[in-house]
Structures are given as structure tokens and as C-alpha cells.
Amino acid sequence: MFIGFYDYTVVLTYMSLLSSIVGMTEALDGRFGNAIACLVVSGICDMLDGKVARTKKDRTEDQKNFGIQIDSLCDLFCFGAFPAFLTYALGVRGIVGTISMCVYVLAAVIRLGYFNVKEMRRQQETEERRKSYEGLPVTSISIIFPLIYLLRPYCGHTAYLRILIAVMFIVAFLFVSKIRVLKPGNKLMAFFIVAGLVILGKLLHIY
């Protein structure tokens, strides 16, 4: 009846996407804490979706490839377009600011496209789990951006916008660099999730 593959392995990926869409609407209404909280939620969902997908042992090659493609498409929106949108909503303007956002999104596109090519080849050659990434994963912005946002009350408006621009350039460079980033194990992943929840609490004024 419908095109695509529908099973539980893509639920968290779609939840990540929907969270970012909600985050955009929150940013449009000036509720930046809520918007960036949505970015954190997207990051946590993305961190767990691979583990959920691997629990289904009978996936066909088409289902696996669909998972790779849908994950990267959602990542481009959640961790490429959404952070750039947040940067603009927070007040980044001008030629340098616009360039920083364009460079950031372009680097995210290149990073994700390159990852897809390498990942599909890797899965054809081996069933071993990935141990490292080439270049900084785009999902890292779901931790970096909220941490930078928490600095906002302690910086002047102009200084904060300059920090945002610098962060966009630096992260974009790291996306497409050839640095090796170890894939986090279960303990490190648990640490990131807990850290994300703590940041989430700070953003939503739970504490």
C-alpha cells in the first residue's frame, strides 16, 4: 500500500526527526531553551537507533540500506539544517554569519554522503561493528550546541553571536577532516545519554 519499510528499527530515527521539527517551531516562537532541548532529544534518539536496529536479525539488504539512507536523511535535517536554523534564530546575521551557516550545512552534507558510501561498502565486506568514524559525526552537535547555549547568560549578545559563528566554522571543519573518532562503547554512550539528560534538565529549568 505504501512505499518504504515499516518496522520498529526506524521508530527512533523518525522520533529524532519529529523532535527537530518541533524544535524549529519553538525557535520561531523565541523559546530557545525548548528548541535546543529538542536538539538534545534528537541526539539521544539517534544515539540509540543503531542499537535498536541491530536487534532485528532478519533484515534484508534492502532494509539495511534503507535504514542507512533514512538515518542520514534525518541526520541532515536534525543535525545539519536545524542547528543552522537555530543559529539564525538566535540572531546570527551578516555576511560572515551567513557564510558560517552555509559552510556548516554543506560540510554536514559532505560528511553524511561520504559516510553512506563508506558504510554501505563496509557492510558488504564485513559484519563486524564499526570501531571508529572518519571525521566528527554530525550528531555531536547535539551535545556541542546545547553546551554553548548554556554560556549565553554569561556572555554579552555580540560576544555570544561571535562564539556561535566560530563554533559553526570549527565544527564544519571537523565534519570533513580526516581525524579518527572512536565510536563510543556502551559505558561512554551511557555517559553521553546521562549528560544529555542533565543538559535537558538545565534547558527546561527542571533543576
C-alpha positions as CSV (number, residue, x, y, z in Angstrom):
1,M,0.0,0.0,0.0
2,F,2.9,2.4,0.9
3,I,6.5,2.6,-0.3
4,G,9.2,2.2,2.3
5,F,10.0,-0.3,5.0
6,Y,7.9,-0.2,8.2
7,D,9.2,-1.8,11.4
8,Y,10.4,-0.8,14.9
9,T,14.0,-0.4,13.7
10,V,13.3,3.1,12.3
11,V,11.0,4.4,15.1
12,L,13.8,6.3,17.0
13,T,15.1,7.7,13.7
14,Y,11.7,9.2,13.0
15,M,11.3,10.4,16.6
16,S,14.6,12.3,16.2
17,L,13.3,14.0,13.0
18,L,9.9,14.9,14.6
19,S,11.7,16.3,17.7
20,S,13.7,18.6,15.5
21,I,10.6,19.8,13.6
22,V,9.0,20.7,16.9
23,G,12.3,22.4,17.9
24,M,12.1,24.6,14.8
25,T,8.6,25.8,15.8
26,E,9.8,26.5,19.3
27,A,12.7,28.6,17.9
28,L,10.3,30.5,15.7
29,D,8.3,31.5,18.8
30,G,11.5,32.5,20.7
31,R,11.5,29.6,23.1
32,F,15.2,28.8,22.5
33,G,15.6,26.6,25.6
34,N,12.8,24.3,24.5
35,A,14.2,24.3,20.9
36,I,17.7,23.2,22.0
37,A,16.1,20.7,24.3
38,C,14.5,19.2,21.2
39,L,18.0,19.0,19.6
40,V,19.2,17.1,22.7
41,V,16.3,14.7,22.4
42,S,17.1,14.2,18.7
43,G,20.7,13.3,19.6
44,I,19.7,10.8,22.3
45,C,17.3,9.1,19.8
46,D,20.0,9.0,17.2
47,M,22.5,7.5,19.6
48,L,20.1,4.6,20.4
49,D,18.6,3.9,17.0
50,G,21.5,1.8,15.7
51,K,21.4,-0.5,18.8
52,V,17.6,-0.9,18.3
53,A,18.1,-1.7,14.6
54,R,20.7,-4.4,15.3
55,T,18.2,-6.3,17.5
56,K,16.4,-7.3,14.3
57,K,18.4,-10.2,12.9
58,D,16.3,-11.0,9.8
59,R,16.6,-7.7,7.9
60,T,17.1,-7.9,4.2
61,E,19.8,-6.0,2.4
62,D,17.2,-3.5,1.1
63,Q,16.0,-3.0,4.7
64,K,19.6,-2.4,5.9
65,N,20.3,0.0,3.1
66,F,17.0,1.8,3.7
67,G,18.0,2.2,7.3
68,I,21.3,3.8,6.3
69,Q,19.7,6.2,3.9
70,I,16.8,7.2,6.1
71,D,19.2,7.7,9.1
72,S,21.4,10.1,7.1
73,L,18.5,12.0,5.6
74,C,17.1,12.6,9.1
75,D,20.5,13.4,10.4
76,L,20.9,16.1,7.7
77,F,17.7,17.7,8.9
78,C,18.3,17.3,12.6
79,F,22.0,18.0,12.9
80,G,22.6,20.0,9.7
81,A,19.7,22.2,8.9
82,F,18.2,22.5,12.4
83,P,21.4,23.8,14.1
84,A,21.9,26.3,11.3
85,F,18.3,27.4,11.7
86,L,18.8,27.8,15.5
87,T,21.9,29.9,14.8
88,Y,20.0,32.3,12.6
89,A,17.0,32.4,15.1
90,L,19.4,33.3,17.9
91,G,20.5,36.4,16.0
92,V,23.5,35.5,13.7
93,R,23.3,37.8,10.7
94,G,25.6,39.5,8.2
95,I,28.0,38.1,5.6
96,V,30.3,36.2,7.9
97,G,27.3,34.7,9.9
98,T,25.6,33.6,6.7
99,I,28.8,32.0,5.4
100,S,29.3,30.2,8.6
101,M,25.8,28.6,8.4
102,C,26.2,27.7,4.7
103,V,29.6,26.2,5.3
104,Y,28.3,24.2,8.3
105,V,25.3,22.7,6.3
106,L,27.5,22.0,3.3
107,A,30.1,20.2,5.5
108,A,27.3,18.1,7.1
109,V,26.0,17.1,3.6
110,I,29.5,16.1,2.5
111,R,30.1,14.2,5.8
112,L,26.9,12.3,5.6
113,G,27.2,11.4,1.9
114,Y,30.8,10.2,2.4
115,F,29.7,8.1,5.4
116,N,26.9,6.5,3.4
117,V,29.3,5.4,0.6
118,K,31.8,4.0,3.1
119,E,29.2,2.4,5.4
120,M,27.4,0.5,2.5
121,R,30.8,-0.8,1.3
122,R,31.8,-1.8,4.8
123,Q,28.6,-3.7,5.4
124,Q,29.1,-5.6,2.1
125,E,32.7,-6.6,3.1
126,T,32.2,-7.4,6.8
127,E,29.7,-7.9,9.6
128,E,32.0,-6.5,12.3
129,R,30.7,-3.5,14.1
130,R,32.3,-0.2,13.3
131,K,35.0,0.8,15.8
132,S,35.7,4.4,14.7
133,Y,34.5,7.2,12.4
134,E,36.4,9.3,9.9
135,G,35.6,12.9,10.7
136,L,33.5,14.2,13.5
137,P,30.0,12.7,13.4
138,V,27.3,15.3,12.7
139,T,25.3,14.1,15.8
140,S,28.0,15.6,18.0
141,I,26.4,19.0,17.5
142,S,23.5,17.8,19.8
143,I,26.0,18.0,22.7
144,I,28.2,20.9,21.5
145,F,25.4,23.3,20.7
146,P,23.5,22.9,24.0
147,L,26.7,23.4,25.9
148,I,27.4,26.6,24.0
149,Y,23.9,27.7,24.6
150,L,24.3,27.3,28.4
151,L,27.0,30.0,28.1
152,R,24.5,32.5,26.7
153,P,23.6,34.2,30.1
154,Y,27.2,34.8,30.9
155,C,28.2,36.5,27.6
156,G,27.2,39.7,26.0
157,H,24.9,39.4,23.0
158,T,27.6,40.4,20.4
159,A,30.2,38.1,22.1
160,Y,27.8,35.2,22.1
161,L,27.0,35.6,18.4
162,R,30.7,35.6,17.6
163,I,31.1,32.4,19.6
164,L,28.3,30.8,17.6
165,I,29.9,31.8,14.3
166,A,33.3,30.4,15.4
167,V,31.7,27.2,16.6
168,M,29.9,26.7,13.3
169,F,33.2,27.1,11.3
170,I,35.2,24.8,13.7
171,V,32.6,22.0,13.7
172,A,32.2,22.2,10.0
173,F,35.9,21.8,9.6
174,L,35.9,18.8,11.9
175,F,33.0,17.2,10.0
176,V,35.1,16.9,6.8
177,S,38.5,16.4,8.4
178,K,40.3,13.0,8.3
179,I,40.5,12.8,12.1
180,R,39.6,9.4,13.6
181,V,36.9,9.5,16.2
182,L,36.4,6.3,18.3
183,K,32.9,5.0,18.3
184,P,31.7,5.2,21.9
185,G,31.2,1.9,23.7
186,N,28.2,1.2,26.0
187,K,29.7,2.9,29.0
188,L,30.7,6.1,27.1
189,M,27.3,6.1,25.4
190,A,25.6,5.8,28.7
191,F,27.6,8.7,30.0
192,F,26.6,10.8,26.9
193,I,23.0,10.0,27.5
194,V,23.1,10.9,31.2
195,A,25.0,14.1,30.2
196,G,22.3,14.8,27.6
197,L,19.6,14.4,30.2
198,V,21.3,16.7,32.7
199,I,21.6,19.4,29.9
200,L,18.0,18.7,29.1
201,G,17.1,19.4,32.7
202,K,19.1,22.7,32.7
203,L,17.4,23.8,29.5
204,L,13.9,23.1,30.7
205,H,14.7,24.6,34.1
206,I,14.0,21.3,35.9
207,Y,16.8,22.0,38.4
